[in-house]
Structures are given as structure tokens and as C-alpha cells.
Amino acid sequence: MRQVFHDELEQVAADLVELAHLVAGAIRQSTAALLDADVQVADAVIAADQEIDRRRNELDQRSIDLLARQAPVASDLRTVVASMRISGDLERMGDLARHVAQVVRLRYPENAIPDEVRESFASMGRAAEEIVARAADTIRTQDAYGARAIEQIDDRLDELHRDMFTQLAEGTWQHGTTRAVDAALLSRYYERFGDHAVTIARRVGFLVTGEFHPSDDALDVDDGV
């Protein structure tokens, strides 16, 4: 009976990795749509978010069923609870990718961002995709120290986010208020990808070691999505 339980826990972990890959694909596509003003790709990201939501709901329901049917010991209980919270972070990241796509859809046929910040958003997109891939690896390997590498990428996203606000605030912006608001929101979305990935890595660390740090939930805030 316990072997069946542990097999089910392993399947939950495998499904989390698959969900992370879906989110990475959504981030990649939403960035491509943003850079190219490609409304068809944007629409595909928006539609695909329903699949991410469905997968998250299935994962959470399976975790609840495991709690109801079994009497998990401390380490198993940590796995189930951490898995539910990780699925929530991944679902929010999918929402952020959808929001990027929705800005593309809103401004079409115009590009939501001017050419002068195009490379900045391309860099944000690459970093966001990389950080989700690292998060997936951390879930798969249950690397208790995976947060270190992820935090370095998050620092890069934070720096890109700060640089974007500097460009918007220094008085040389010549593309109007609407585009300034779009750039600020889009930059914030990419910055939040990093925050959620760091939170995922810290949850994996708690899952493996059982050590809880007050900062582990410091990034677990509302995205406004």
C-alpha cells in the first residue's frame, strides 16, 4: 500500500515537471508574440493557458485525494503540501505569460513596445524561459540547493526591470503615456516570473530538508492577475 502511495507521489512530481515545461513554452511564445506583434501566437498563448489551469487543478485534486486516502508521515506530508503550492506558482507564471500575450492582442496591429526597448524585452524573455527550465530541473532532481542558481537569474531579471524603469523615468521617453504604461506592466510581468521560480526552488528545499525559512514565503504575494 505504501509503495503505491510513493508511486503516486512520484507521478505528481513528474506532472509538476511537465507543467513547468508547458509554462516555459508559454513564456517563449508570449515573448515571440511581443517582439513580432504576432497576434496569432498571442491568441495561442491565451488559449493554451486553459490547459495549464486544467493541469494545475488536476494536480491539486490528486494531492487532496492522496491526503484523504493515506495517512502520510511528515516527509510525505511535506511532499504533498509543497507540490500543491508549487503547482500554484506554476499556474501563476502561466497567467503572467497570458498577460503578456493579452497586451500584444490589445495593441495589435501596432507593436506594444518601441524598437529601442526591444532587446531589453528579448533579454527578459530569455532569462524568464531559462529560470523556468531551471525550476523544472530543481523539481525533477529535488535539488535542495537549486535556489542558488535560480536566484542569480532572478537578479538578472530584477536588474533588467530596474533598467526599464530608469528608461521610462529619465525624461527621454518619446513614445507616449500608453506605451510607457505597457512597458512598465510588461517589465513587471517578467520580473515576477523570476520571483515565482525562486519561490518554487525554496519550496523544493523545504520538501527535501524539512527546514523552513521565513523568507521562503516572502515572494508569495499577489501578482494582480
C-alpha positions in Angstrom: 0.0 0.0 0.0 2.8 2.4 0.9 4.6 1.6 -2.4 1.5 2.6 -4.3 1.4 5.8 -2.3 5.0 6.6 -3.1 4.5 5.8 -6.8 1.6 8.3 -6.8 3.8 10.9 -5.2 6.5 10.3 -7.9 3.8 10.8 -10.6 2.8 14.1 -9.0 6.4 15.2 -9.2 6.6 14.1 -12.8 3.4 16.0 -13.6 4.8 19.2 -12.0 7.9 19.0 -14.3 5.6 18.6 -17.3 3.6 21.6 -16.1 6.8 23.6 -15.8 7.7 22.7 -19.4 4.3 23.9 -20.5 4.8 27.2 -18.7 8.3 27.6 -20.3 6.7 27.1 -23.7 4.1 29.8 -22.9 6.8 32.2 -21.9 8.7 31.6 -25.0 5.7 32.0 -27.2 4.4 35.1 -25.4 7.8 36.8 -25.8 7.9 35.9 -29.5 4.4 37.4 -29.9 5.5 40.6 -28.1 8.7 41.1 -30.1 7.0 40.4 -33.5 3.5 41.8 -32.8 2.2 38.3 -33.8 -1.4 38.2 -32.8 -1.9 34.6 -33.9 0.9 33.4 -31.5 -0.6 35.7 -28.8 -4.0 34.1 -29.2 -2.4 30.6 -29.0 -0.8 31.5 -25.7 -4.1 32.9 -24.3 -6.0 29.7 -25.3 -3.3 27.4 -24.0 -3.5 28.9 -20.6 -6.7 27.0 -20.0 -4.7 23.8 -20.3 -2.2 25.0 -17.7 -5.1 25.8 -15.4 -6.6 22.4 -16.0 -3.4 20.6 -15.3 -2.9 22.6 -12.1 -6.4 21.7 -10.9 -5.9 18.0 -11.6 -2.6 18.1 -9.7 -4.2 19.7 -6.7 -7.2 17.4 -6.8 -4.9 14.3 -6.9 -2.9 15.7 -4.0 -6.1 16.2 -1.9 -7.1 12.7 -2.7 -3.8 11.4 -1.5 -4.2 13.2 1.8 -7.7 11.8 2.1 -6.8 8.2 1.3 -3.5 7.9 3.1 -2.0 8.8 6.5 1.2 10.4 5.3 4.2 10.7 7.6 5.9 14.0 8.0 8.2 13.8 4.9 5.3 12.6 2.7 3.0 15.3 4.0 5.7 17.9 3.1 5.8 16.5 -0.4 2.0 16.7 -0.9 1.7 20.2 0.5 4.8 21.5 -1.3 3.5 20.0 -4.6 0.2 21.9 -4.3 2.0 25.2 -3.6 4.4 24.6 -6.5 1.6 24.0 -8.9 0.1 27.3 -7.8 3.3 29.1 -8.6 3.5 27.5 -12.0 -0.1 28.4 -12.7 0.6 32.0 -11.8 3.5 32.0 -14.2 1.2 30.7 -16.9 -1.1 33.6 -16.1 1.8 36.1 -16.5 2.6 34.7 -19.9 -1.1 35.1 -20.8 -1.0 38.7 -19.7 2.0 39.4 -21.9 0.0 37.9 -24.8 -3.1 39.9 -23.9 -1.1 43.2 -24.2 0.0 42.1 -27.7 -3.6 41.4 -28.6 -4.7 44.7 -27.1 -2.2 46.8 -29.2 -2.4 44.8 -32.4 -1.7 45.7 -35.2 0.8 48.1 -33.5 3.7 46.7 -31.6 3.2 47.1 -27.9 6.9 48.1 -27.4 9.0 50.5 -29.4 12.2 49.3 -31.1 14.5 51.0 -28.7 13.5 48.6 -25.8 13.0 45.5 -28.0 16.4 44.0 -27.0 15.6 44.6 -23.3 12.4 42.6 -23.5 14.2 39.9 -25.6 16.7 39.6 -22.7 13.9 39.4 -20.2 12.2 36.7 -22.2 15.4 34.6 -22.5 16.0 34.9 -18.7 12.4 34.1 -17.9 12.5 31.0 -20.1 15.8 29.9 -18.6 14.6 30.4 -15.0 11.5 28.2 -15.6 13.7 25.5 -17.1 16.0 25.6 -14.0 12.9 25.4 -11.8 11.8 22.3 -13.7 15.2 20.7 -13.2 15.1 21.5 -9.5 11.7 19.8 -9.1 12.9 16.8 -11.1 16.1 16.3 -9.2 14.8 17.6 -5.8 17.9 19.7 -5.5 17.8 21.3 -2.1 20.2 23.9 -3.2 18.8 24.7 -6.6 17.7 28.1 -5.4 21.2 29.5 -5.7 21.4 29.3 -9.5 17.8 30.4 -9.9 18.4 33.4 -7.6 21.3 34.5 -9.9 18.9 34.5 -12.9 16.3 36.3 -10.8 18.9 39.0 -10.0 19.4 39.5 -13.8 15.6 39.9 -14.3 15.5 42.4 -11.4 18.3 44.4 -13.0 16.6 44.4 -16.4 13.4 45.5 -14.7 15.2 48.4 -12.9 16.8 49.4 -16.2 13.4 49.6 -17.9 12.1 51.9 -15.2 15.2 54.1 -15.5 14.5 54.5 -19.2 10.9 55.4 -18.5 11.8 57.9 -15.8 14.8 59.7 -17.1 12.8 62.0 -19.4 13.9 60.8 -22.8 10.9 58.6 -23.4 9.2 59.8 -26.6 6.6 57.1 -27.2 3.6 58.4 -25.2 2.0 57.5 -21.9 0.1 54.4 -23.2 3.3 52.8 -24.4 5.1 53.8 -21.2 2.4 52.1 -19.1 2.6 49.0 -21.3 6.4 48.8 -21.0 6.1 49.2 -17.2 3.5 46.4 -16.9 5.3 44.1 -19.2 8.6 44.6 -17.4 6.8 43.8 -14.1 5.4 40.6 -15.5 8.8 39.3 -16.5 10.2 40.3 -13.1 7.5 38.3 -11.4 8.5 35.2 -13.4 11.7 35.2 -11.5 10.1 35.7 -8.1 7.9 32.6 -8.6 10.8 30.5 -9.8 12.8 31.4 -6.7 9.8 30.5 -4.5 9.5 27.1 -6.2 13.2 26.4 -5.6 12.8 27.3 -1.9 9.7 25.1 -1.6 11.8 22.2 -3.0 14.4 22.9 -0.5 11.8 22.7 2.3 10.5 19.5 0.8 13.9 17.8 0.9 15.3 19.2 4.1 12.2 20.0 6.2 13.9 23.3 7.1 11.6 26.3 6.8 13.0 29.8 6.5 10.7 32.8 7.0 12.0 34.2 3.7 10.6 31.2 1.8 7.2 32.8 1.6 8.4 36.4 1.2 7.8 36.3 -2.5 4.4 34.6 -2.3 2.4 37.7 -3.0 -0.4 38.7 -5.2 0.5 39.3 -8.9 -2.7 41.2 -9.5 -3.6 38.6 -12.1 
